[in-house]
Amino acid sequence: MSDLTVFNPAQVPDFARNNELSETALALTGGGTGGSVKRISIKGGVFRLMSGGKEIASIEDRHLDVIIVKAAPKVSRIFYAGAYDKDAAAAPPDCWSNDGEKPDAGAKNKQSQTCLSCPQNQAGSGQGNSRACRYQQRLAVVLENNPGGDVMQLTLPATSVFGKEDGDKRPLQAFARHLALSNPPINPEQIVTRMKFDTKAESPKLFFSPVRWLTNDEYAVVKTQAESTDASRAVVMTVAQTDGVKAGALPALPGKAPVVEAEEEAPAPKAKTAKKKAEVADDDSEPEVRKDAAKPSAVPEKKGKLADIVADWDDE
């Protein structure tokens, strides 16, 4: 008889019915159970569902409707000293910061004591007048048609975060300001948000627009999702590596040192190569993903519902 059969699901006590792994459990399992944060990648200008650093499915549509349940309180920063090489072995960044103010304790090659004084944050340290250190924003999202399902991490490059609105085409911060100026003000977690690719951009770039209000039942679910451990992990920047490498332990919760985790947008530096500068799309945007990022792979046959695709993750 399996040890786990002793714990009959019908006999679970009230206090354990909505269990999530505790810090004690995570510590005793070596930081995780072999799983990782599930994510939505925008690599190659395609919405990709990721788990454990592997692509589970691609979405053929050029837009995706989600609910933003949580956001990192500050924009993070990430710096690679090496040139981008899609064929090189994956490696963590040289320096990164969760709060955008100082390098995280685990950064192997800190460039400065503070981000403000860092030479990689100065105009001209990247290509042209751009900065070599890139900005990123992390969100925790759920699919519109499955608000009670998996909470997924979405990492946005700077060009999807900063910049001016152009009609109904709004980067994330312009979108949030647009909602805030409504009467009454609208919070992102109260609506369905459509993410749509900018088809004119050379590198993956998203615009955001409102779709509809959540129902009362949906909003109750989303508020619970926002308090979940998965949501807290999704908005924490980890030691980024490119997809395809074995993921490490689950990322630490806020206030704890991060650990290795798969990441889609970070390039793999090639050893002993000259530094390649990051690009910027326009005057008021931050450094964007490099031009020689991997080309999109063939998109698999489209499934009827995203919820059906995500359901496959439970079989891993």
C-alpha positions in Angstrom: 0.0 0.0 0.0 1.3 3.4 -0.9 2.1 5.7 2.0 0.0 8.4 0.3 -3.1 6.2 0.3 -3.3 6.8 4.0 -4.3 10.4 3.2 -7.7 9.8 1.7 -8.8 13.0 -0.2 -12.3 12.6 1.4 -10.8 12.8 4.8 -8.6 15.9 4.4 -9.1 18.2 7.4 -10.5 21.7 6.9 -7.1 23.4 7.5 -5.5 21.4 4.7 -8.1 21.7 2.0 -6.5 24.6 0.3 -2.9 23.7 1.0 0.1 25.2 -0.7 3.6 24.2 0.0 4.9 25.8 3.2 8.4 27.2 3.7 9.1 24.1 5.8 8.1 21.8 2.9 10.1 23.8 0.4 13.2 23.7 2.7 12.9 19.9 3.2 12.5 19.2 -0.5 15.6 21.2 -1.3 13.7 24.3 -2.3 11.1 22.7 -4.5 9.5 19.5 -5.8 11.2 19.5 -9.2 8.6 21.9 -10.6 9.0 25.5 -11.6 6.9 28.6 -12.2 4.7 28.2 -15.3 5.1 31.0 -17.7 3.9 32.7 -20.8 6.8 33.5 -23.1 6.7 36.0 -26.0 10.0 34.7 -27.5 10.0 35.1 -31.3 6.8 37.1 -31.3 4.7 34.1 -30.4 2.8 33.4 -27.2 4.4 30.2 -25.8 3.2 28.3 -22.8 6.3 27.2 -20.8 6.8 24.8 -17.9 10.2 23.7 -16.5 12.0 25.6 -19.2 10.2 23.6 -21.9 7.7 24.8 -24.4 4.4 23.0 -23.9 2.4 24.7 -26.6 2.4 27.8 -28.9 -0.6 30.0 -29.5 -1.4 30.8 -33.1 -3.4 33.9 -32.3 -1.6 37.3 -32.4 -3.4 38.3 -29.2 -4.1 36.7 -25.8 -6.7 37.6 -23.2 -5.5 37.4 -19.6 -6.3 38.7 -16.1 -3.4 40.4 -14.3 -3.5 39.2 -10.7 -0.3 40.6 -9.4 2.7 42.8 -10.5 6.2 43.2 -9.2 6.2 46.5 -7.2 9.2 47.7 -9.1 10.8 47.3 -12.5 13.8 44.9 -12.3 17.1 45.2 -14.1 19.3 42.7 -15.8 22.8 42.9 -17.3 24.9 40.5 -19.5 28.6 41.4 -20.1 28.9 38.9 -23.0 27.6 39.2 -26.5 24.4 37.4 -27.4 24.9 34.0 -29.0 21.8 31.8 -29.5 24.1 28.7 -29.9 26.1 29.2 -26.7 25.4 27.3 -23.5 22.9 29.0 -21.2 24.4 31.1 -18.4 23.0 33.4 -15.7 23.3 37.2 -16.0 26.3 38.9 -14.6 24.3 41.3 -12.6 20.6 41.8 -11.8 18.3 43.7 -9.5 14.8 43.0 -8.3 14.1 46.5 -7.0 16.0 48.4 -9.7 18.0 50.2 -7.0 20.8 47.9 -6.0 22.3 44.6 -7.3 20.8 41.4 -5.7 23.0 39.6 -3.2 23.4 36.6 -5.6 24.7 38.6 -8.6 28.0 37.0 -9.5 29.5 40.1 -11.1 28.1 43.3 -9.6 28.7 46.3 -11.7 28.2 48.9 -9.0 26.9 49.3 -5.4 23.8 51.0 -6.7 21.9 50.9 -10.0 21.8 54.7 -10.1 25.6 55.0 -10.1 26.2 51.9 -12.3 28.2 52.6 -15.5 25.9 50.1 -17.3 23.0 52.3 -16.5 24.5 55.4 -18.2 23.4 56.6 -21.6 25.9 55.3 -24.2 26.8 52.2 -22.3 24.6 50.3 -24.8 24.2 50.7 -28.6 24.0 54.4 -29.6 22.7 56.3 -26.7 21.0 53.4 -24.9 21.8 51.6 -21.7 23.5 48.2 -21.5 21.5 47.2 -18.5 18.0 46.2 -19.5 14.7 46.8 -17.7 12.1 44.1 -17.2 8.6 43.9 -15.6 7.2 40.7 -14.1 3.5 40.0 -13.9 1.4 37.1 -12.5 -1.5 36.4 -14.9 -4.2 33.8 -15.4 -6.1 33.1 -18.6 -9.4 34.8 -19.1 -11.3 31.5 -19.6 -9.6 29.8 -16.6 -9.2 32.4 -13.8 -9.0 29.7 -11.2 -6.3 27.8 -13.1 -2.6 28.1 -13.2 -1.0 31.4 -12.2 1.7 32.1 -14.8 4.7 34.4 -14.9 4.9 36.9 -17.7 8.2 38.8 -18.1 8.0 41.9 -20.3 10.9 43.6 -22.0 11.3 47.3 -21.6 9.7 48.2 -25.0 6.4 46.5 -23.8 6.6 48.5 -20.5 7.7 52.0 -21.4 6.8 54.4 -24.2 4.0 56.6 -25.4 0.6 55.5 -26.4 -0.4 55.7 -30.1 -4.2 55.7 -30.3 -5.3 52.5 -28.7 -1.8 51.0 -28.8 -0.5 51.3 -25.3 2.6 49.8 -23.6 2.0 48.5 -20.0 2.6 51.7 -18.1 0.6 53.8 -20.5 -2.2 51.3 -20.3 -2.2 51.4 -16.5 -2.3 55.2 -16.6 -5.2 55.1 -19.0 -7.2 52.8 -16.6 -6.3 55.0 -13.6 -7.7 58.1 -15.3 -11.1 56.5 -15.9 -14.1 57.5 -13.8 -14.2 55.6 -11.5 -10.5 54.5 -11.7 -10.1 50.9 -13.0 -7.6 48.5 -11.4 -5.9 46.0 -13.9 -6.9 43.0 -11.7 -10.6 44.0 -12.1 -10.8 43.5 -15.9 -9.8 41.2 -18.7 -6.7 42.6 -20.5 -5.9 41.8 -24.2 -2.2 41.5 -25.0 -1.4 42.0 -28.7 1.9 41.9 -30.6 3.2 45.0 -32.3 3.5 43.6 -35.8 5.8 46.4 -36.9 8.4 45.8 -34.2 11.5 43.8 -35.0 11.7 42.3 -31.5 8.7 41.0 -29.4 6.7 43.9 -28.2 3.2 43.9 -26.7 0.4 46.5 -26.5 -2.4 46.2 -23.9 -6.1 47.1 -24.1 -9.2 46.5 -21.8 -11.7 43.9 -22.9 -14.4 43.8 -20.2 -15.1 43.9 -16.5 -14.7 40.7 -14.5 -17.9 39.2 -13.0 -18.3 39.2 -9.3 -17.4 35.5 -9.1 -14.4 36.0 -11.3 -13.1 38.8 -9.2 -13.5 36.8 -6.0 -11.3 34.0 -7.6 -8.7 36.5 -8.8 -8.3 38.1 -5.3 -7.6 34.6 -3.9 -5.1 33.9 -6.8 -3.3 37.2 -6.0 -2.6 35.9 -2.4 -1.2 32.6 -3.6 2.4 31.4 -3.4 2.5 31.0 -7.2 1.6 34.6 -7.7 4.3 35.7 -5.2 6.9 33.6 -7.0 5.8 34.8 -10.4 6.7 38.4 -9.7 10.1 37.7 -8.2 13.1 37.9 -10.6 15.2 34.8 -10.5 18.7 34.1 -11.8 17.7 34.1 -15.4 18.7 31.4 -17.9 17.6 30.7 -21.4 14.9 28.2 -22.0 15.9 24.6 -22.7 18.2 24.3 -19.7 17.2 22.3 -16.7 15.4 24.5 -14.2 16.6 24.7 -10.7 14.6 25.0 -7.5 11.5 27.1 -7.2 12.2 30.8 -7.0 12.4 32.3 -3.5 9.6 34.4 -2.1 10.1 38.2 -1.8 12.8 39.0 0.7 14.7 35.8 0.1 17.7 35.2 -2.1 16.7 34.1 -5.7 17.8 30.8 -7.2 18.3 29.5 -10.7 15.2 29.3 -12.8 14.4 29.1 -16.5 13.8 32.4 -18.2 12.8 33.2 -21.8 14.1 36.7 -22.6 17.6 36.6 -21.2 20.4 35.9 -23.8 23.1 33.3 -23.4 26.5 35.1 -23.4 29.3 33.5 -25.3 32.5 33.1 -23.3 35.3 35.7 -23.9 33.4 37.8 -26.5 33.1 41.5 -26.8 30.2 43.1 -25.3 27.2 43.6 -27.6 25.1 46.7 -27.0 21.4 46.6 -26.4 19.0 48.4 -28.7 16.2 50.9 -28.1 13.2 51.4 -30.3 12.5 55.0 -29.6 13.6 58.0 -27.4 11.6 57.3 -24.3 11.8 53.5 -24.2 14.4 51.4 -22.4 16.8 48.9 -23.9 14.9 46.2 -25.8 15.6 42.6 -26.8 18.5 42.2 -29.2 17.9 41.8 -32.9 19.6 38.4 -33.2 17.2 36.6 -30.8 16.2 33.2 -31.9 13.7 33.0 -34.7 10.2 31.7 -34.0 9.8 27.9 -34.5 6.9 26.4 -36.3 3.6 26.9 -34.5 1.9 23.6 -33.7 -1.7 22.9 -34.7 -4.0 25.2 -32.8 -6.2 23.8 -30.1 -9.7 24.9 -29.5 -9.4 26.3 -26.1 -6.4 27.7 -24.1 -7.7 26.0 -21.0 -7.3 22.6 -22.8 -3.7 23.4 -23.5 -3.0 24.5 -20.0 -4.7 21.4 -18.7 -1.9 19.3 -20.3 0.6 20.8 -17.8 -1.0 18.8 -15.0 0.2 15.6 -16.7 3.9 16.4 -16.4 
